[in-house]
Amino acid sequence: MEIPIIFKIILLDGTSQRLTLPYFPQSIDELYSHVKSQCAIQCPFKLQFMDTLFGNDFLNLTCITEIENRCTLRIVCLESTSEGGLSESDQDSVSRSPLLHQSPEAAHSSPVSPMSRVPWPAIFHIPSFSYDTDLKLQQADLAFTKNGTLLTDIDPKMKSDILNGLLQEVLKYGVYISGKQREQVVRSLIEKHPCLRERGSDCGFSAWKTSLKDKLSNYRCLLRKIGCPEVTVNSLKHKPEGCRKAALGVKKPKRAEVNFLPDYPVAETQTSLQAIQESLLMDVQIRNNRENIKLKMDKTFALRRQEIIGDMPLVADFKARWPALFDIAEINAEFRRITTVPLQSKFLSQLDLYSEELLKIFQKKGGQVGKKLESVLEGIADCEVDAGRERVLKALCVYMGEEPGDLLQEFEDFTEAQTVAERTTIGIQVIKNGGMDIRIVLEGVEIMGDLESVPLAFVMLFGLIYALNLSYPQKLSKTFEFFQKVLMEMDGCADVSTLCPSRKLSLCRSSLSLNSTSLIRIWYWLAFLIAFSRADLKIFHSARCLTTNANIPC
């Protein structure tokens, strides 16, 4: 493949991203098409380039020969009431500037909730504690530096002050955190204050980790009494009959969601938001009403999340209540409200950025999988951009040991596609009947249709999974984990953005195979116990064969 062409694109909100192309565009129209696709621009716009001849000022791009590889381009919106661009400013700033307008991926124009979260950091910041606690820690750290003395006689008031400080810092990111995140918090505490290291502990912070877990659990009880929606949704009275156990069916962020279940905006109630939702049903029938719809969808975000998480409606019923959501622009916006990460632009740009190295990884694969990868990638060097992306996505499924046909299905006529769609839980259909109709099917219902390309369908399906709080497709869970952790760089606590694609791919495969390996090992020992109690060696032999074929040590 040719060396990829990379441009720096300055978006409407002032942030920047890479635009990666497999070859240099032959015309301005072709460049505009790539910018519109990868940056998810929905409004009319023009491009400006940084001209070094005039002190790096931005001039209007009039000829493709005015730019070169690795140059800087800026997007300028031409419409005062645009639907596109990228902006995270609030509504006041939007009204003041005609050039700052939100895109389909824009963050909320007004605060979604007074408790809006931020993504979990790569390095957890340990806050300052009360004056007396900080003074004691300073003296203890000095003693540890001089002679290695640990602070073993921590009085309850000091320990409580430390845990309260950690708790308030953790609440910036969520009320539920994973074991890895708790470990990251206490590890950062020990690194900043080594005098707090525990004597006799392998890691040096086991007791601190347990204490933080108990502190969070007690604080959630307090939040439940206050009425925090993130906690009350898991109270026993909100669980269905037969599932009313504290540890059963806990609803919490599991895929790096930031605003998982926000509270209603200030001065808004469920009744007022319901009225806005009803008005949206009329707004979607009005042409050129995108801006009004966008503002109302943003304001009713908390209501939608509480319906999705709390009521778990069928997709068809939810679409009937919220038809405006099932649009490319709104899926991009909803994904960013939930995760604070842009969807379409980041997914496609990261895919383009890593494609070359991924192809090298695929080419090194041998055996039957290698032959299958070779057939999938055949002729990719001569493909157009979207066709090349589609082949890379299919090859990624194969490399992960999954079958792309379990998600992506191709048909020659609509009748056959409709018949299959009725028994499809989640999938993408490509219908080749005098043209190309690409659609997304969820729970037997066509959710979106007339999509431009298969890669765009993958992006929209990934966004819908977050917007509707769905599980990843069971037969392609590893591929979607790769989308989340590698392409979108959302891993909850691990900083994967600095790793090379081959390392990311290796980490993803090893972590995803861990669960299945552990389950098989557990099943093996369970079968052994059953066989021992029943003196049935056939059960033990079948388990032994399974673990041997899977190369799993017993």
C-alpha positions in Angstrom: 0.0 0.0 0.0 1.1 3.6 -0.6 2.3 5.8 2.3 -0.8 7.3 3.9 -1.5 11.1 3.5 -2.1 12.9 6.8 -3.6 16.3 7.3 -4.2 18.2 10.5 -7.8 19.4 10.6 -8.9 22.3 12.9 -12.5 21.7 13.8 -15.2 24.4 14.4 -14.7 24.2 18.2 -11.0 24.9 17.9 -9.9 21.3 18.6 -8.0 19.3 16.1 -7.8 15.8 14.7 -6.0 13.8 12.0 -7.4 13.2 8.6 -5.7 10.1 7.1 -6.1 9.2 3.4 -4.6 6.3 1.5 -3.5 8.6 -1.3 -3.3 12.3 -2.1 -6.7 13.7 -3.3 -6.9 14.5 -6.9 -9.3 17.4 -6.5 -10.8 19.8 -4.0 -14.1 18.1 -4.3 -12.6 14.8 -3.3 -10.8 16.4 -0.3 -14.1 18.0 0.8 -15.8 14.6 0.6 -13.2 13.0 2.9 -13.3 15.8 5.4 -17.1 15.7 5.5 -17.1 11.9 6.0 -14.3 11.5 8.6 -15.0 14.7 10.6 -18.8 14.2 10.4 -19.6 17.7 9.1 -23.2 18.2 8.3 -23.3 21.9 7.4 -22.0 23.7 4.3 -18.4 24.5 4.9 -15.2 25.7 3.2 -11.5 24.8 3.9 -8.6 27.1 4.6 -5.0 26.1 4.6 -2.0 27.5 6.6 0.2 29.4 4.2 3.8 29.7 5.4 4.4 32.5 2.8 2.1 34.8 4.8 3.2 34.2 8.4 1.1 31.0 8.8 -2.1 32.8 8.2 -5.1 30.8 7.0 -6.2 31.4 3.4 -9.1 30.0 1.4 -8.2 26.8 -0.4 -8.8 27.3 -4.1 -6.6 24.7 -5.7 -5.5 21.2 -4.6 -1.8 22.1 -5.5 -1.8 24.7 -2.7 -1.5 22.0 0.0 0.9 19.1 0.6 1.2 16.1 2.9 1.1 17.0 6.7 -0.2 20.5 6.2 -2.8 22.1 8.4 -6.4 22.8 7.3 -9.2 24.6 9.0 -13.0 24.1 8.6 -15.1 27.2 8.3 -18.9 26.8 8.5 -20.8 28.8 5.8 -24.3 28.6 7.4 -25.3 30.6 10.4 -27.9 28.0 11.5 -25.8 25.0 10.7 -26.3 21.4 11.8 -22.7 20.5 11.6 -19.3 21.3 12.9 -17.9 20.3 16.3 -18.6 22.4 19.3 -18.8 21.8 23.0 -19.8 25.3 23.9 -23.0 26.1 25.7 -26.1 27.6 24.0 -25.1 31.1 24.9 -21.8 31.0 23.2 -23.5 29.4 20.2 -25.9 32.3 19.9 -23.1 34.8 20.1 -20.9 33.3 17.3 -22.2 32.3 13.9 -19.2 30.0 13.4 -19.6 27.9 16.5 -22.3 25.4 15.9 -22.7 21.9 17.2 -22.2 18.9 15.1 -23.8 15.5 15.3 -21.0 14.6 17.7 -21.2 17.8 19.8 -21.3 17.5 23.5 -24.3 18.9 25.3 -25.0 22.5 24.6 -26.3 23.0 28.1 -25.4 21.2 31.3 -27.0 17.8 31.2 -26.8 17.4 35.0 -25.2 19.2 37.9 -23.4 15.8 38.5 -22.0 15.4 35.0 -19.0 13.2 35.1 -15.6 13.3 33.4 -13.7 10.3 32.0 -11.5 8.3 34.3 -7.9 9.6 34.2 -4.8 7.7 33.1 -3.1 8.9 36.3 -5.3 9.4 39.4 -4.7 12.7 41.2 -4.5 12.4 45.0 -6.1 15.5 46.5 -4.9 17.5 49.5 -6.5 16.6 52.8 -7.1 18.7 55.9 -4.3 20.8 57.1 -3.4 18.6 60.1 -3.5 15.4 58.1 -1.3 16.9 55.4 1.2 18.1 58.0 1.3 14.6 59.6 1.8 12.9 56.2 4.5 15.4 55.4 6.5 14.6 58.5 5.9 10.8 58.1 7.1 10.9 54.5 10.2 12.7 55.6 10.9 10.0 58.2 10.3 7.3 55.6 12.8 8.9 53.3 15.4 9.1 56.0 15.2 5.6 57.6 12.3 3.8 56.0 9.9 4.1 58.9 6.3 3.4 58.1 3.3 5.2 59.6 1.7 2.3 61.5 -0.2 4.2 64.2 -2.8 6.0 62.0 -5.5 7.4 64.2 -9.2 6.9 63.1 -9.7 10.6 62.4 -6.7 10.8 60.1 -7.7 7.6 58.2 -11.3 8.9 57.9 -10.0 12.2 56.5 -7.8 10.4 53.9 -10.7 8.2 52.8 -13.1 11.1 52.6 -10.6 13.0 50.4 -10.2 10.0 48.1 -14.0 9.5 48.0 -14.7 13.1 46.9 -12.1 12.8 44.2 -13.5 9.5 43.0 -17.0 11.0 42.8 -15.9 13.2 39.9 -15.8 10.1 37.8 -18.7 8.0 39.2 -20.3 6.3 42.2 -19.4 2.8 40.9 -15.8 2.0 40.1 -14.1 -1.3 39.2 -11.6 -3.2 41.2 -8.8 -2.1 38.9 -9.8 1.6 39.4 -9.8 1.2 43.2 -6.4 -0.4 42.9 -5.2 2.6 40.8 -6.5 5.0 43.5 -4.8 3.4 46.4 -1.6 2.8 44.4 -1.4 6.5 43.6 -2.0 7.2 47.3 1.0 5.0 48.3 3.2 6.5 45.6 2.5 10.0 46.8 2.7 9.1 50.5 5.0 6.0 50.8 4.7 6.2 54.6 1.2 4.7 54.3 2.5 1.4 52.8 1.3 -1.6 54.8 3.7 -3.9 56.5 3.4 -7.5 55.5 1.3 -6.9 52.4 2.5 -8.1 49.0 1.3 -5.0 47.2 1.5 -2.7 50.2 -2.1 -1.4 50.0 -4.6 -4.3 50.5 -6.2 -2.9 53.6 -6.5 0.6 52.0 -8.2 -1.0 48.9 -10.7 -2.7 51.2 -11.3 0.4 53.2 -12.0 2.4 50.1 -14.4 -0.2 48.9 -16.4 -0.1 52.2 -16.3 3.7 52.2 -17.9 3.8 48.7 -20.5 1.2 49.7 -21.5 3.2 52.7 -21.6 6.5 50.8 -23.9 4.9 48.1 -26.3 4.0 50.9 -26.4 7.7 51.8 -26.9 8.7 48.1 -29.8 6.2 47.9 -31.6 7.9 50.7 -31.1 11.3 49.0 -32.4 10.0 45.7 -29.4 9.8 43.5 -30.6 8.1 40.3 -27.4 6.2 39.7 -27.9 4.4 43.0 -31.7 4.3 43.4 -32.0 2.3 40.1 -30.3 -0.6 41.9 -32.5 -0.5 45.1 -34.4 -3.7 45.7 -37.8 -2.1 45.2 -36.8 -1.1 41.6 -35.8 -4.7 40.7 -38.3 -7.2 39.2 -39.9 -10.0 41.2 -37.5 -12.9 41.6 -34.4 -10.7 41.2 -34.6 -8.7 44.4 -31.1 -9.5 45.6 -28.5 -6.8 46.4 -25.8 -8.2 44.1 -28.1 -9.3 41.2 -28.5 -7.2 38.1 -26.5 -4.2 39.3 -26.8 -1.4 36.7 -23.6 0.5 36.5 -21.1 1.7 33.9 -19.2 -1.3 32.4 -17.9 0.1 29.1 -16.2 3.4 30.1 -19.5 5.3 30.1 -19.1 8.7 31.8 -22.7 10.0 32.1 -24.3 6.6 32.6 -27.4 7.7 34.5 -27.5 11.5 35.0 -30.0 13.4 37.1 -32.5 15.8 35.5 -31.2 19.3 34.5 -31.6 22.1 37.1 -35.2 23.5 37.2 -36.5 20.5 35.2 -38.8 17.7 36.3 -40.0 14.5 34.8 -43.2 16.2 33.8 -41.6 19.1 32.0 -39.2 16.8 30.2 -42.1 14.5 29.2 -43.7 17.6 27.6 -40.6 18.3 25.6 -40.5 14.6 24.5 -44.0 14.8 23.2 -43.2 18.0 21.3 -40.3 16.2 19.7 -42.7 13.8 18.0 -44.1 16.7 16.1 -40.7 18.4 15.4 -39.4 15.4 13.5 -42.1 15.8 11.0 -41.1 19.4 10.2 -38.5 19.9 7.5 -35.3 21.9 8.2 -35.9 21.7 12.0 -32.6 20.2 12.9 -31.4 22.9 15.3 -34.6 22.8 17.4 -34.5 19.0 17.5 -30.9 19.0 18.6 -31.5 21.4 21.5 -34.5 19.4 22.8 -32.7 16.1 22.4 -29.9 17.5 24.5 -32.2 18.7 27.2 -34.0 15.4 27.5 -30.9 13.3 27.7 -31.4 12.4 31.3 -35.0 11.3 30.7 -33.9 9.0 27.9 -31.2 7.4 30.0 -33.5 6.8 32.9 -36.0 5.1 30.5 -33.3 3.0 28.9 -31.6 1.9 32.1 -34.6 1.7 34.4 -37.4 0.5 32.2 -35.3 -1.5 29.6 -38.0 -1.1 26.8 -38.0 -3.0 23.5 -36.1 -1.2 20.8 -39.2 -0.8 18.6 -41.1 0.8 21.5 -38.3 3.1 22.3 -38.0 4.2 18.7 -41.7 5.0 18.6 -41.1 7.3 21.6 -37.8 8.8 20.5 -37.7 8.7 16.6 -35.3 11.7 16.5 -32.6 9.6 18.1 -32.3 7.2 15.2 -30.4 9.6 13.0 -26.7 9.7 12.2 -26.3 13.1 13.7 -28.2 12.3 16.9 -26.4 9.0 17.4 -23.1 10.8 17.2 -24.4 13.4 19.7 -25.8 10.8 22.1 -22.6 8.8 22.1 -20.7 11.9 23.0 -23.1 12.8 25.8 -22.6 9.3 27.3 -18.9 9.0 26.9 -17.6 12.5 26.1 -15.8 11.0 23.1 -16.6 11.8 19.5 -17.9 8.7 17.7 -17.8 8.8 13.9 -14.7 11.0 13.4 -12.6 9.2 16.0 -13.6 5.7 14.9 -12.9 6.2 11.2 -9.7 8.2 11.7 -8.3 5.7 14.2 -9.2 2.9 11.8 -7.4 4.6 9.0 -4.4 5.4 11.2 -3.9 1.8 12.3 -4.9 0.1 9.0 -1.4 -0.1 7.7 0.0 -1.8 10.8 -3.0 -4.0 11.2 -2.5 -5.3 7.7 1.1 -6.1 8.5 -0.2 -8.1 11.6 -2.8 -9.9 9.5 -0.2 -10.8 6.8 2.0 -12.6 9.5 -0.9 -14.8 10.5 -0.5 -18.4 9.3 -2.7 -21.5 9.1 -6.3 -21.6 8.1 -6.9 -18.2 9.6 -4.1 -16.8 7.6 -5.6 -18.2 4.4 -9.0 -16.7 5.3 -7.4 -13.3 6.0 -5.7 -13.4 2.6 -8.9 -14.0 0.8 -10.7 -11.2 2.7 -7.9 -8.7 2.0 -7.4 -9.7 -1.6 -7.2 -6.5 -3.8 -7.3 -4.1 -0.9 -4.5 -1.9 -2.4 -6.8 -1.0 -5.3 -9.9 -0.4 -3.2 -11.6 2.9 -2.5 -11.5 4.2 1.0 -14.8 2.8 2.3 -14.2 -0.6 0.6 -10.8 -0.8 2.1 -12.2 0.0 5.6 -14.8 -2.7 5.1 -12.2 -5.3 4.4 -10.0 -4.3 7.3 -13.1 -4.6 9.6 -13.9 -8.1 8.2 -10.3 -9.2 8.6 -10.3 -8.0 12.2 -13.3 -10.2 12.9 -11.4 -13.2 11.4 -8.2 -12.4 13.3 -10.2 -12.3 16.5 -11.5 -15.8 15.8 -15.0 -14.6 14.9 -17.1 -14.8 11.8 -18.0 -11.5 10.2 -21.0 -13.2 8.5 -22.6 -13.5 12.0 -23.1 -9.7 12.0 -22.8 -8.6 8.3 -25.2 -10.3 6.0 -25.6 -9.8 2.2 -28.8 -10.4 0.2 -29.9 -10.1 -3.4 -33.5 -9.2 -2.8 -35.6 -7.4 -0.1 -37.9 -10.4 0.6 -35.2 -12.6 1.8 -33.6 -9.8 3.8 -36.9 -9.1 5.5 -37.4 -12.8 6.4 -34.0 -13.0 8.0 -34.4 -9.6 9.7 -37.4 -10.9 11.6 -35.3 -13.4 13.5 -32.2 -11.3 13.8 -31.3 -9.9 17.2 -28.6 -7.6 16.1 -27.0 -7.3 12.6 -26.2 -5.3 9.5 -27.8 -6.1 6.2 -26.5 -5.2 2.8 -29.1 -5.6 0.1 -27.8 -5.6 -3.5 -31.0 -5.1 -5.6 -30.2 -2.7 -8.4 -28.2 -0.6 -5.9 -26.9 -0.8 -2.4 -29.2 -0.6 0.6 -27.3 -0.9 4.0 -29.4 -1.1 7.1 -29.1 -1.9 10.8 -31.5 -4.5 12.4 -32.1 -4.7 16.1 -34.6 -7.1 17.8 -36.1 -8.0 14.4 -36.8 -4.4 13.5 -35.0 -2.2 10.9 -33.7 0.7 13.0 -31.7 2.6 10.3 -31.5 2.3 6.6 -29.9 3.9 3.5 -26.5 4.2 5.1 -23.7 5.2 2.9 -21.2 2.4 3.6 -20.6 -0.7 5.7 -18.0 1.1 7.9 -20.5 3.8 8.7 -23.0 1.0 9.6 -20.4 -0.5 12.0 -19.9 3.0 13.6 -23.7 3.6 13.9 -24.2 0.1 15.4 -21.5 0.7 17.9 -23.1 4.1 18.9 -26.6 2.5 19.1 -25.2 -0.2 21.5 -24.2 2.6 23.9 -27.3 4.8 23.3 -29.7 1.8 24.0 -27.5 0.2 26.6 -27.3 -3.1 24.7 -24.8 -5.9 25.1 -22.2 -6.5 22.4 -23.1 -9.1 19.8 -22.3 -12.4 21.5 -20.6 -13.9 18.5 -18.5 -10.8 17.9 -17.8 -9.6 21.4 -14.1 -9.6 20.9 -14.2 -7.4 17.8 -16.5 -4.9 19.6 -14.2 -4.9 22.6 -11.4 -4.0 20.2 -13.5 -1.1 18.8 -14.0 0.1 22.4 -10.6 -0.3 23.9 -8.3 0.2 20.9 -10.0 2.3 18.3 -12.0 4.5 20.7 -9.4 4.2 23.5 -12.0 3.7 26.2 -10.8 1.2 28.7 -12.1 2.6 32.0 -8.7 2.9 33.7 -5.9 1.7 31.4 -4.1 4.3 29.2 -4.0 2.5 25.9 -3.6 5.6 23.7 0.2 5.4 23.9 0.5 1.7 22.8 1.2 0.6 19.3 -1.6 -1.2 17.4 0.2 -4.6 17.6 0.6 -4.3 21.4 -3.1 -3.1 21.7 -4.2 -6.1 19.6 -2.2 -8.5 21.7 -3.5 -7.1 25.0 -7.1 -7.1 23.7 -6.9 -10.8 22.6 -5.2 -12.0 25.8 -7.7 -10.1 28.1 -10.7 -11.3 26.1 -9.5 -15.0 26.1 -9.0 -14.9 29.9 -12.6 -15.2 30.8 -13.3 -18.2 28.6 -10.1 -19.9 29.8 -11.1 -19.5 33.4 -14.6 -20.8 32.8 -13.2 -23.9 31.1 -10.8 -24.5 34.0 -13.6 -24.2 36.5 -15.8 -26.5 34.5 -13.0 -29.0 34.4 -12.6 -29.1 38.2 -16.4 -29.1 38.7 -16.7 -32.1 36.4 -13.9 -33.8 38.4 -15.8 -33.4 41.6 -19.0 -34.7 40.1 -17.2 -37.7 38.6 -15.5 -38.4 42.0 -18.8 -38.3 43.8 -20.6 -40.4 41.2 -17.7 -42.6 40.2 -18.4 -41.6 36.6 -15.2 -41.4 34.7 -16.9 -40.5 31.5 -17.7 -37.0 32.7 -14.1 -36.5 33.9 -12.7 -37.8 30.6 -14.8 -35.4 28.6 -13.6 -32.5 30.7 -10.0 -33.6 30.4 -10.3 -33.8 26.6 -11.7 -30.3 26.5 -8.9 -28.7 28.6 -6.3 -30.6 26.7 -7.6 -29.5 23.3 -7.8 -25.9 24.5 -4.2 -26.1 25.8 -5.3 -25.1 29.3 -3.2 -26.2 32.3 -5.2 -27.9 35.0 
